[in-house]
Amino acid sequence: MIDRFLLASAALFGFVGVGAGAFGAHALRAKIPPERVASFETAARYLLLHAPAILAVVWMRTAGPDAASETAAGLAFVAGGVIFAGSLFALTLTGRTRWGAVAPIGGVLLLVGWAALLVAALTAPLRFRVF
């Protein structure tokens, strides 16, 4: 069940990242200040960067016995991506700067995800092949 959730999250991150990137590049540029467009593009980029990271977590989880650090990495990536990108999207679209204070929470969760993935990479048995 967690693997399906993570796969769906990775697909959604990719979908929203591409759509938001296009929206920011075409629809927002003429309507909002450049620094807010930059925040929107950062949010889209971070979603796109973390979609394959979540896929890597699923790959590691399905290649052998489940490790808690792999699960933690995937869930931290999802929560961090939603909070980080969501707050930057909200900041961009509303202009309310208080949303900028929420983004670091998401950023910390993304870092937690990468740290958990590092732990999984260093401690998991070598039970899978790349090709």
C-alpha positions as CSV (number, residue, x, y, z in Angstrom):
1,M,0.0,0.0,0.0
2,I,2.8,2.5,0.8
3,D,4.5,1.7,-2.5
4,R,1.4,2.5,-4.4
5,F,1.0,5.8,-2.5
6,L,4.7,6.7,-3.2
7,L,4.4,5.8,-6.9
8,A,1.2,7.9,-7.2
9,S,3.0,10.7,-5.3
10,A,6.0,10.6,-7.7
11,A,3.6,10.7,-10.7
12,L,1.7,13.6,-9.2
13,F,4.9,15.5,-8.4
14,G,6.0,15.0,-12.0
15,F,2.6,16.1,-13.4
16,V,2.3,19.1,-11.2
17,G,6.0,20.1,-11.7
18,V,5.7,20.1,-15.5
19,G,2.3,21.8,-15.4
20,A,3.4,24.4,-12.9
21,G,6.6,25.1,-14.8
22,A,4.7,25.7,-18.0
23,F,2.1,27.8,-16.2
24,G,4.8,29.9,-14.6
25,A,6.7,30.4,-17.8
26,H,3.7,31.4,-19.9
27,A,0.8,32.6,-17.8
28,L,2.4,34.2,-14.8
29,R,5.4,36.1,-16.3
30,A,3.3,39.0,-17.5
31,K,1.1,39.2,-14.4
32,I,3.3,39.0,-11.3
33,P,6.7,40.4,-10.2
34,P,9.8,38.4,-11.3
35,E,10.8,37.5,-7.8
36,R,7.4,35.8,-7.3
37,V,7.7,34.0,-10.6
38,A,11.2,32.8,-9.5
39,S,9.6,31.3,-6.3
40,F,7.0,29.5,-8.4
41,E,9.7,28.1,-10.7
42,T,11.6,26.9,-7.6
43,A,8.6,25.1,-6.4
44,A,8.0,23.4,-9.7
45,R,11.7,22.4,-10.0
46,Y,11.8,20.9,-6.5
47,L,8.7,18.8,-7.3
48,L,10.4,17.6,-10.5
49,L,13.6,16.8,-8.7
50,H,11.9,14.8,-6.0
51,A,9.7,12.7,-8.3
52,P,12.6,10.4,-9.4
53,A,13.9,10.4,-5.8
54,I,10.5,9.0,-4.6
55,L,10.7,6.4,-7.5
56,A,14.2,5.4,-6.2
57,V,12.7,4.8,-2.8
58,V,10.0,2.6,-4.2
59,W,12.7,0.7,-6.2
60,M,14.7,0.2,-3.1
61,R,11.7,-0.9,-1.1
62,T,10.5,-3.5,-3.7
63,A,14.0,-4.9,-4.3
64,G,14.1,-6.7,-1.0
65,P,13.1,-6.6,2.6
66,D,11.6,-3.3,3.7
67,A,13.8,-1.0,5.7
68,A,12.3,1.7,7.9
69,S,14.8,4.3,6.6
70,E,13.5,3.8,3.0
71,T,9.9,4.3,4.1
72,A,10.9,7.4,6.1
73,A,12.7,8.8,3.1
74,G,9.7,8.4,0.8
75,L,7.2,9.9,3.3
76,A,9.6,12.8,4.1
77,F,10.0,13.5,0.4
78,V,6.2,13.6,-0.1
79,A,5.5,15.7,3.0
80,G,8.4,18.0,2.3
81,G,7.5,18.4,-1.4
82,V,3.9,19.2,-0.6
83,I,4.8,21.7,2.1
84,F,7.7,23.3,0.3
85,A,6.2,23.6,-3.1
86,G,2.7,24.3,-1.8
87,S,3.9,27.2,0.3
88,L,5.8,28.7,-2.5
89,F,2.9,28.3,-4.9
90,A,0.6,30.0,-2.3
91,L,3.2,32.8,-1.8
92,T,3.4,33.4,-5.6
93,L,-0.3,33.3,-6.3
94,T,-1.5,35.3,-3.2
95,G,1.4,37.6,-2.7
96,R,1.1,36.9,1.1
97,T,4.7,36.7,2.3
98,R,3.7,34.7,5.4
99,W,3.7,31.6,3.2
100,G,7.5,32.1,2.9
101,A,7.8,31.2,6.5
102,V,6.3,27.8,5.9
103,A,8.7,26.8,3.1
104,P,11.6,26.0,5.4
105,I,9.5,23.3,7.1
106,G,9.2,21.6,3.8
107,G,12.8,22.1,3.1
108,V,13.8,20.5,6.3
109,L,11.6,17.5,5.5
110,L,13.2,17.2,2.1
111,L,16.6,17.1,3.8
112,V,15.3,14.5,6.3
113,G,14.3,12.4,3.3
114,W,17.7,12.6,1.7
115,A,19.4,11.8,5.0
116,A,17.1,8.8,5.5
117,L,17.8,7.7,1.9
118,L,21.5,7.9,2.7
119,V,21.1,5.8,5.7
120,A,19.2,3.2,3.6
121,A,21.9,3.2,1.0
122,L,24.6,2.7,3.6
123,T,22.8,0.1,5.7
124,A,20.6,-1.9,3.3
125,P,21.9,-5.2,2.1
126,L,23.0,-5.1,-1.5
127,R,20.0,-7.0,-2.8
128,F,19.2,-5.3,-6.0
129,R,20.9,-4.7,-9.4
130,V,20.7,-1.5,-11.5
131,F,20.4,-3.5,-14.7
